[in-house]
C-alpha cells in the first residue's frame, strides 16, 4: 500500500557511478589489507561499523527531515523566494539561509537535495552552498572565533563577502547558457 505523496524509491538512482566506485574502492582496500593482515582488516571493519552506528541516528534524522521538508514546504513558496526566476532576491535568501543553517554535510546535503526537488534555482542553490561553506554562523562561533580571534575572522569574512553572491549569479548565467 503506497502512502499518499510518497516518493518512489529507486535502487538504480542510489547506485550511481560514484557509489559503485566507492564500493569497489572499499572492497579493493579491504581485500588488500586482508591479504596482508586479516586481523587489521577485521579491526578496520569493526571500526567502520562502529562509526556507521554512531553516525546513523543523525543521518536518519536528516533524511526524515528532508522528506518532511518536501512534504510541507509549498513549491510556490520556494519558487517565489528561491526559484529559478527569483533573481537577486533568491541569491540573497540563499546567502541568508546558508549563513544561518547549522550542521555538516552529512545532515545538511539531504535537506538541500529536498529543496532541489521542490524547485530551488541553481543560482540560489550555489549562493546557499557558498555562504554555508564561507559564513556558517555555527562554525564562526564555535571554531573560528575561539581559535583565530575576532580580527582574523572579520578580515576573512570581509575578504570573502561577495563570493556567495558572485558564485550564485555566475552559476545561474552558466546554467541558463548550458540549458538554453
Backbone as CSV, one residue per row, in Angstrom:
resi,resn,N_x,N_y,N_z,CA_x,CA_y,CA_z,C_x,C_y,C_z
1,UNK,0.845,-1.186,0.000,0.000,0.000,0.000,0.882,1.239,0.000
2,UNK,0.716,2.080,-0.958,1.534,3.293,-1.065,0.967,4.391,-0.181
3,UNK,1.845,5.122,0.448,1.436,6.258,1.258,1.165,7.447,0.350
4,UNK,0.187,8.297,0.712,-0.080,9.472,-0.114,1.152,10.367,-0.194
5,UNK,1.476,10.818,-1.398,2.602,11.734,-1.580,3.963,11.083,-1.437
6,UNK,3.987,9.760,-1.354,5.252,9.056,-1.141,6.118,9.106,-2.388
7,UNK,7.377,9.405,-2.190,8.320,9.418,-3.307,8.667,7.995,-3.690
8,UNK,8.838,7.765,-4.972,9.255,6.454,-5.445,10.726,6.258,-5.088
9,UNK,11.028,5.122,-4.487,12.399,4.807,-4.108,13.023,4.018,-5.240
10,UNK,14.177,4.461,-5.686,14.825,3.830,-6.827,16.218,3.352,-6.454
11,UNK,16.431,2.030,-6.519,17.758,1.484,-6.261,18.719,1.934,-7.351
12,UNK,18.244,2.037,-8.579,19.100,2.468,-9.683,19.673,3.859,-9.400
13,UNK,18.854,4.769,-8.866,19.321,6.123,-8.574,20.365,6.115,-7.462
14,UNK,20.193,5.250,-6.454,21.146,5.220,-5.347,22.437,4.493,-5.716
15,UNK,22.424,3.722,-6.783,23.620,3.002,-7.231,24.226,3.700,-8.443
16,UNK,24.506,4.986,-8.307,25.104,5.733,-9.401,26.594,5.418,-9.485
17,UNK,27.267,6.026,-10.432,28.681,5.740,-10.675,29.541,6.013,-9.448
18,UNK,29.299,7.126,-8.764,30.136,7.445,-7.601,29.965,6.410,-6.491
19,UNK,28.743,5.905,-6.314,28.509,4.877,-5.292,29.222,3.583,-5.660
20,UNK,29.133,3.191,-6.907,29.785,1.959,-7.361,31.301,2.074,-7.222
21,UNK,31.866,3.221,-7.611,33.316,3.435,-7.473,33.722,3.367,-6.003
22,UNK,32.929,3.991,-5.123,33.244,3.970,-3.693,33.168,2.544,-3.134
23,UNK,32.145,1.792,-3.525,32.017,0.409,-3.051,33.163,-0.464,-3.555
24,UNK,33.496,-0.336,-4.832,34.607,-1.119,-5.386,35.935,-0.731,-4.740
25,UNK,36.155,0.560,-4.557,37.380,1.026,-3.894,37.492,0.486,-2.482
26,UNK,36.374,0.501,-1.761,36.359,-0.025,-0.394,36.673,-1.517,-0.390
27,UNK,36.067,-2.249,-1.305,36.312,-3.686,-1.399,37.772,-3.975,-1.730
28,UNK,38.347,-3.233,-2.656,39.756,-3.432,-3.034,40.678,-3.145,-1.855
29,UNK,40.434,-2.037,-1.151,41.269,-1.696,0.014,41.119,-2.761,1.094
30,UNK,39.875,-3.206,1.345,39.654,-4.238,2.359,40.406,-5.518,1.997
31,UNK,40.292,-5.951,0.745,40.972,-7.179,0.324,42.489,-7.041,0.408
32,UNK,43.025,-5.888,0.034,44.474,-5.665,0.117,44.941,-5.741,1.568
33,UNK,44.190,-5.133,2.467,44.558,-5.185,3.890,44.386,-6.601,4.419
34,UNK,43.305,-7.274,4.015,43.046,-8.626,4.488,44.160,-9.586,4.070
35,UNK,44.638,-9.462,2.831,45.711,-10.334,2.357,47.004,-10.111,3.133
36,UNK,47.226,-8.886,3.568,48.434,-8.583,4.331,48.260,-8.925,5.806
37,UNK,47.088,-8.595,6.366,46.853,-8.810,7.792,45.356,-8.955,8.053
38,UNK,44.870,-10.200,8.104,43.444,-10.411,8.357,42.960,-9.744,9.647
39,UNK,43.815,-9.722,10.684,43.417,-9.077,11.940,43.188,-7.577,11.751
40,UNK,44.073,-6.935,10.987,43.920,-5.498,10.730,42.654,-5.224,9.920
41,UNK,42.372,-6.088,8.954,41.159,-5.919,8.152,39.924,-6.038,9.038
42,UNK,39.923,-7.013,9.929,38.804,-7.179,10.858,38.662,-5.990,11.792
43,UNK,39.795,-5.499,12.283,39.779,-4.334,13.166,39.229,-3.108,12.421
44,UNK,39.664,-2.920,11.190,39.170,-1.800,10.384,37.683,-1.914,10.092
45,UNK,37.233,-3.129,9.801,35.817,-3.357,9.541,34.982,-3.049,10.782
46,UNK,35.445,-3.506,11.954,34.731,-3.214,13.204,34.697,-1.716,13.491
47,UNK,35.813,-1.024,13.228,35.857,0.430,13.449,34.889,1.142,12.501
48,UNK,34.824,0.687,11.266,33.901,1.283,10.298,32.447,1.076,10.689
49,UNK,32.130,-0.117,11.161,30.761,-0.408,11.602,30.419,0.428,12.832
50,UNK,31.369,0.575,13.753,31.135,1.408,14.939,30.861,2.858,14.533
51,UNK,31.619,3.362,13.566,31.402,4.725,13.077,30.030,4.851,12.418
52,UNK,29.655,3.851,11.630,28.339,3.850,10.995,27.231,3.911,12.046
53,UNK,27.359,3.108,13.091,26.348,3.102,14.151,26.304,4.437,14.894
54,UNK,27.445,5.084,15.025,27.500,6.388,15.690,26.834,7.471,14.832
55,UNK,27.038,7.398,13.536,26.532,8.412,12.611,25.065,8.176,12.242
56,UNK,24.635,6.940,12.271,23.313,6.564,11.777,22.159,7.405,12.337
57,UNK,22.086,7.674,13.632,20.945,8.471,14.117,20.860,9.851,13.460
58,UNK,21.995,10.517,13.287,21.985,11.837,12.646,21.570,11.735,11.186
59,UNK,22.095,10.723,10.518,21.789,10.544,9.106,20.309,10.227,8.902
60,UNK,19.767,9.345,9.723,18.345,9.000,9.625,17.488,10.236,9.895
61,UNK,17.840,10.998,10.932,17.084,12.215,11.245,17.137,13.205,10.085
62,UNK,18.304,13.369,9.480,18.439,14.304,8.352,17.601,13.855,7.162
63,UNK,17.586,12.560,6.881,16.804,12.054,5.753,15.309,12.240,5.997
64,UNK,14.874,11.960,7.223,13.456,12.146,7.547,13.088,13.624,7.469
65,UNK,13.943,14.489,8.010,13.697,15.929,7.935,13.625,16.394,6.483
66,UNK,14.510,15.878,5.644,14.494,16.244,4.223,13.169,15.836,3.581
67,UNK,12.690,14.651,3.900,11.399,14.209,3.372,10.249,15.056,3.877
68,UNK,10.298,15.422,5.154,9.251,16.276,5.716,9.251,17.655,5.066
69,UNK,10.436,18.177,4.788,10.530,19.481,4.116,9.845,19.405,2.755
70,UNK,10.100,18.326,2.023,9.458,18.172,0.712,7.944,18.113,0.846
71,UNK,7.478,17.515,1.948,6.044,17.340,2.131,5.344,18.619,2.587
72,UNK,6.021,19.469,3.358,5.315,20.611,3.951,5.620,21.964,3.322
73,UNK,6.771,22.112,2.693,7.110,23.418,2.119,6.450,23.534,0.746
74,UNK,5.561,24.500,0.586,4.883,24.656,-0.707,5.865,25.021,-1.822
75,UNK,5.707,24.366,-2.956,6.583,24.636,-4.100,6.490,26.096,-4.535
76,UNK,5.309,26.678,-4.398,5.125,28.077,-4.787,5.977,28.998,-3.923
77,UNK,6.106,28.664,-2.643,6.918,29.465,-1.727,8.389,29.412,-2.137
78,UNK,8.858,28.208,-2.441,10.244,28.048,-2.885,10.448,28.762,-4.214
79,UNK,9.503,28.609,-5.136,9.627,29.262,-6.445,9.698,30.780,-6.292
80,UNK,8.879,31.335,-5.400,8.872,32.788,-5.213,10.179,33.289,-4.613
81,UNK,10.634,32.638,-3.542,11.790,33.145,-2.803,13.126,32.662,-3.342
82,UNK,13.167,31.439,-3.897,14.456,30.884,-4.308,14.396,30.126,-5.629
83,UNK,13.342,30.296,-6.378,13.200,29.601,-7.653,14.105,30.183,-8.729
84,UNK,14.065,29.563,-9.898,14.968,29.996,-10.971,14.658,31.400,-11.467
85,UNK,13.467,31.905,-11.220,13.094,33.260,-11.631,13.154,34.257,-10.472
86,UNK,13.714,33.872,-9.341,13.713,34.746,-8.154,14.770,35.842,-8.211
87,UNK,15.709,35.747,-9.133,16.712,36.798,-9.324,17.566,37.064,-8.091
88,UNK,17.855,38.345,-7.872,18.718,38.735,-6.745,18.089,38.368,-5.403
89,UNK,16.762,38.437,-5.321,16.081,38.058,-4.080,16.456,36.622,-3.706
90,UNK,16.420,35.722,-4.685,16.764,34.328,-4.434,18.204,34.163,-3.991
91,UNK,19.100,34.933,-4.602,20.514,34.854,-4.219,20.705,35.304,-2.776
92,UNK,20.062,36.411,-2.406,20.210,36.915,-1.037,19.533,36.007,-0.007
93,UNK,18.397,35.422,-0.363,17.758,34.458,0.542,18.657,33.237,0.702
94,UNK,19.245,32.771,-0.396,20.179,31.645,-0.324,21.359,31.953,0.576
95,UNK,21.907,33.159,0.450,23.037,33.562,1.296,22.619,33.588,2.762
96,UNK,21.456,34.166,3.049,20.990,34.251,4.439,20.767,32.861,5.031
97,UNK,20.086,32.002,4.293,19.825,30.652,4.805,21.107,29.841,4.941
98,UNK,22.005,29.973,3.980,23.278,29.260,4.064,24.101,29.701,5.263
99,UNK,24.060,30.981,5.568,24.795,31.506,6.718,24.203,30.997,8.024
100,UNK,22.887,30.889,8.084,22.213,30.546,9.338,22.025,29.053,9.570
101,UNK,22.120,28.233,8.524,21.852,26.804,8.664,23.039,26.090,9.299
102,UNK,22.830,25.480,10.470,23.926,24.753,11.117,24.058,23.339,10.562
103,UNK,25.161,22.697,10.894,25.343,21.296,10.559,26.391,21.064,9.496
104,UNK,26.831,19.829,9.444,27.827,19.414,8.471,27.160,18.823,7.245
105,UNK,27.962,18.411,6.275,27.430,17.890,5.017,26.529,16.670,5.196
106,UNK,26.842,15.840,6.174,26.087,14.608,6.359,24.619,14.894,6.685
107,UNK,24.368,15.931,7.448,22.988,16.268,7.778,22.434,17.345,6.856
108,UNK,23.300,18.123,6.280,22.908,19.292,5.511,22.535,18.966,4.061
109,UNK,23.298,18.138,3.393,23.070,17.862,1.974,21.714,17.211,1.692
110,UNK,21.233,16.272,2.520,19.890,15.738,2.254,18.810,16.820,2.291
111,UNK,18.972,17.782,3.175,17.993,18.861,3.265,18.036,19.716,1.999
112,UNK,19.239,20.021,1.528,19.383,20.796,0.296,18.826,20.012,-0.892
113,UNK,19.052,18.705,-0.914,18.505,17.885,-2.002,16.980,17.974,-2.020
114,UNK,16.366,18.053,-0.841,14.909,18.182,-0.801,14.468,19.521,-1.370
115,UNK,15.232,20.580,-1.128,14.904,21.876,-1.728,15.034,21.826,-3.254
116,UNK,16.006,21.071,-3.744,16.150,20.926,-5.199,14.905,20.273,-5.790
117,UNK,14.365,19.288,-5.086,13.197,18.579,-5.595,11.949,19.450,-5.607
118,UNK,11.927,20.485,-4.776,10.739,21.337,-4.767,10.969,22.666,-5.469
119,UNK,12.082,22.792,-6.214,12.200,23.891,-7.145,13.178,25.012,-6.876
120,UNK,14.168,24.820,-6.016,15.159,25.879,-5.812,15.948,26.080,-7.109
121,UNK,16.236,27.325,-7.449,17.010,27.627,-8.648,18.493,27.381,-8.427
122,UNK,19.241,27.218,-9.494,20.676,26.931,-9.385,21.436,28.094,-8.756
123,UNK,21.075,29.328,-9.086,21.754,30.488,-8.505,21.591,30.552,-6.994
124,UNK,20.342,30.506,-6.488,20.159,30.490,-5.041,20.804,29.272,-4.372
125,UNK,20.774,28.128,-5.060,21.401,26.922,-4.513,22.899,27.125,-4.319
126,UNK,23.569,27.646,-5.340,25.017,27.864,-5.248,25.326,28.962,-4.235
127,UNK,24.503,30.008,-4.184,24.693,31.045,-3.161,24.567,30.447,-1.767
128,UNK,23.590,29.570,-1.604,23.369,28.897,-0.321,24.593,28.075,0.075
129,UNK,25.034,27.200,-0.837,26.203,26.354,-0.552,27.438,27.181,-0.234
130,UNK,27.651,28.211,-1.027,28.851,29.026,-0.849,28.802,29.779,0.471
131,UNK,27.646,30.338,0.800,27.507,31.040,2.086,27.644,30.064,3.244
132,UNK,27.076,28.869,3.090,27.182,27.863,4.151,28.649,27.498,4.393
133,UNK,29.398,27.353,3.305,30.810,26.987,3.431,31.653,28.138,3.972
134,UNK,31.362,29.358,3.563,32.190,30.502,3.950,31.737,31.191,5.229
135,UNK,30.430,31.278,5.432,29.916,32.112,6.518,29.112,31.357,7.562
136,UNK,29.153,30.039,7.566,28.356,29.278,8.525,28.502,29.834,9.936
137,UNK,27.441,30.445,10.420,27.479,31.117,11.716,27.887,30.172,12.841
138,UNK,27.402,28.935,12.775,27.758,27.967,13.810,29.265,27.704,13.837
139,UNK,29.903,27.638,12.665,31.352,27.407,12.623,32.124,28.633,13.094
140,UNK,31.633,29.808,12.728,32.307,31.033,13.157,32.301,31.122,14.676
141,UNK,31.145,30.874,15.279,31.015,30.988,16.737,31.783,29.884,17.454
142,UNK,31.630,28.643,16.984,32.212,27.508,17.706,33.689,27.282,17.424
143,UNK,34.159,27.636,16.235,35.521,27.282,15.854,36.411,28.474,15.543
144,UNK,35.961,29.317,14.627,36.849,30.377,14.153,37.169,31.411,15.220
145,UNK,36.151,31.951,15.869,36.424,32.976,16.888,37.309,32.453,18.018
146,UNK,37.027,31.273,18.582,37.903,30.788,19.658,39.333,30.494,19.199
147,UNK,39.497,29.984,17.974,40.834,29.615,17.514,41.624,30.779,16.934
148,UNK,40.945,31.684,16.226,41.665,32.723,15.491,41.433,34.138,15.992
149,UNK,40.402,34.334,16.785,40.117,35.663,17.312,39.319,36.509,16.338
150,UNK,38.708,37.573,16.854,37.801,38.372,16.031,38.474,39.097,14.868
151,UNK,39.701,39.546,15.027,40.341,40.314,13.956,40.524,39.465,12.694
152,UNK,41.055,38.266,12.846,41.259,37.389,11.690,39.919,36.972,11.091
153,UNK,38.943,36.684,11.946,37.630,36.272,11.446,36.988,37.399,10.634
154,UNK,37.041,38.618,11.138,36.456,39.751,10.413,37.173,39.968,9.083
155,UNK,38.488,39.889,9.079,39.245,40.049,7.828,38.855,38.963,6.827
156,UNK,38.759,37.714,7.285,38.368,36.616,6.393,36.961,36.837,5.844
157,UNK,36.051,37.252,6.705,34.675,37.479,6.262,34.595,38.619,5.248
158,UNK,35.301,39.705,5.519,35.298,40.830,4.577,35.922,40.443,3.238
159,UNK,36.995,39.665,3.293,37.676,39.250,2.059,36.808,38.332,1.204
160,UNK,35.907,37.594,1.831,35.089,36.641,1.075,33.623,37.060,0.971
161,UNK,33.330,38.285,1.330,31.954,38.771,1.428,31.134,38.601,0.148
162,UNK,31.720,38.857,-0.997,30.948,38.852,-2.239,30.949,37.506,-2.964
163,UNK,31.709,36.536,-2.471,31.795,35.251,-3.167,30.459,34.523,-3.305
164,UNK,29.634,34.416,-2.261,28.363,33.706,-2.452,27.458,34.362,-3.498
165,UNK,27.407,35.684,-3.488,26.586,36.401,-4.465,27.132,36.197,-5.876
166,UNK,28.428,36.353,-6.024,29.071,36.185,-7.327,28.927,34.746,-7.831
167,UNK,29.155,33.783,-6.953,29.052,32.371,-7.345,27.631,32.030,-7.781
168,UNK,26.639,32.500,-7.029,25.250,32.232,-7.395,24.864,32.885,-8.707
169,UNK,25.269,34.131,-8.884,24.954,34.878,-10.103,25.593,34.219,-11.327
170,UNK,26.886,33.897,-11.225,27.578,33.249,-12.345,27.015,31.862,-12.634
171,UNK,26.667,31.135,-11.594,26.093,29.795,-11.784,24.784,29.867,-12.550
172,UNK,23.961,30.847,-12.210,22.685,30.994,-12.910,22.910,31.330,-14.384
173,UNK,23.866,32.220,-14.653,24.184,32.579,-16.044,24.679,31.352,-16.808
174,UNK,25.628,30.614,-16.221,26.157,29.414,-16.884,25.071,28.373,-17.097
175,UNK,24.252,28.161,-16.097,23.166,27.186,-16.186,22.221,27.549,-17.333
176,UNK,21.862,28.827,-17.391,20.951,29.267,-18.452,21.569,29.069,-19.833
177,UNK,22.862,29.339,-19.979,23.529,29.176,-21.277,23.630,27.699,-21.665
178,UNK,23.952,26.850,-20.691,24.099,25.422,-20.975,22.765,24.740,-21.241
179,UNK,21.698,25.285,-20.687,20.380,24.662,-20.831,19.447,25.464,-21.733
180,UNK,20.017,26.309,-22.582,19.184,27.129,-23.486,18.712,26.328,-24.676
